Amino acid sequence: MAESPLVGTWRLESYELHTPEGEIRYPYGREPQGYLLYQPDGYMSVAFMTRERRPYAGGDRLQGTPAELALAAQSYVSYCGRYTAEADHVTHHIEVSLFPNWIGEDQTRYFTLTGDRMDLWTPPMRMGGADRTARLVWRRVSGGRG
């Protein structure tokens, strides 16, 4: 089996949410931070966040206040599992996720590759109380054929 052109490590450059009416939002700011890894063995992992995250006042990961815990979860996305790639889309078979509703789901992402840049977008998903399409730009930092 040929290696997927997605294989490698990708750094997040932008994350936008688009409404059907054309409105664009930046829920992780204009300069989010994150990485997406596609491995040759068929596993993937993604984590991204708002660049400026506030540390917990007490410094104990398990003892944040309810407000600290909520803000930390709201400003961070992470999941991993297996993936299957096709010519123009990839399916993430989610096994572990910060958002528990995604565990066990298969989620499709569409993509285009241009050199070491990957434009990736979701089908419309319920986010922020409305159907929105997430559009992400990733830049390859290692691996693959980029």
N, C-alpha and C positions, 0 to 999 in steps of 0.2 A: 504494500500500500504506500502511495506517495505521501510525503510529509505535507501537511497543510501549510499554506503560505501565512497563516496566522501565528504559527509557532514562533515564540520569542517573548520578550518582555517589552511592554508598551507603557509609556508615561502619559498621563492624562494632561491634555492642553486646554480643553474646554468642555463644559457640560451645560446644555440649555434644555429647557422644557418648552415645547411648542404646543399651543392650543389650536384647535381646528380653525379658529378665527384669526390666527396669525400672531397672537400675543406670545412674547418670549419672556421667560423668567430664568433667573440664575439662582437656584436654591442652594448651591454650594459656592456662591460668589463668582466673580469674574475670573478668578485664578484658583480653581480647585487643585488639590493635590491627589495623586493616586497612581496606582499601577494595575495593569492587567497582564496576567501571565497565561500563555497557552503552551503546554508542554507536549513533546512528541508522543508521550504515552497516552494522550487523550484526556488529561486533567487540566482544569483551568482554575484560576483564582483571581478575584478582583477586589480591590479595596480603594475607596476614595473618600475624600472629606473636604470640608471647608478649610481653607488655609489657616485662618486664625481661630483656633479652638481654645476655649478658656479652660485652664486646669482646675481640678477640684480644689477647693480651699483647704481641705484636710489632707490631701495627698494620698489617701487610701482608696485604691480602686474599688473596693467593695463597700466603702462607707460614704459614697457621694450622697448629697441631699437629693430629694426627688427632682428638684429643678435641674441640678447638675446632671443627673442621670438622663433626664428627658432631653436636655440640650445635646449631650454627648451622642445619644442615639439619633437625634434629628439631623445632626451634622456629619454623619458617617454612614457609609454603605459598604457592606462586605458580604461576599458569598463565594462558594467554591463547589466543585464537583467535576463530573465528566463533561465533555463537550463533543459534538459532532459537527463538522464543517462541510458545507456545500459551496457551490461556486459563488453565491451572492448572499448567503446567510449562514449563521452558526446557531446551534441550539445548545443552551446551557442546561444541563441536567443537575439542578441544584440539590446538594446534599447537606450543606451547612450554610446557615445564613443568619446575620444579625436580625433580620426581619423574619420571624418564625413562620409567617404565612407562605413564604416562598419555598420552604423546605419540602422536597419531593416534587416540585414543579419543574416542567420543561419550559424554558423561555427562549423565544427566538429573537435574534438580533440580526439586522441586515447590515451589510458593510460594503464599502468600496476601498480598494487599496491603490495608492499612488505613491510609488517609491517607499519611503519609510513612514508614510502617513496613512492612518486608517480612519475613515469616517464611519461611524457606527450609529445606528438608530434602532429604536424599539418600535413595534407596532403601537397603536394607541393603548395606553394603560391608565388605570385609575390612579391618579397622583394629585394630592392637594385638593381632593373633592371633585375633580373633573377629569375627563379623558385627555391625556396629554401624550405627546411623543417626545421621548428623551433623545437628544442628538449630542453625541460625544465625539471629540477629536482626540485621537491617540497618536503618539509618535514613538516609533520603534527605537528602543535603546540598546537592545542586544538580541542575538539569535536570529534564526530564520534566514530568509533570502533577501532581506531589505536593503 
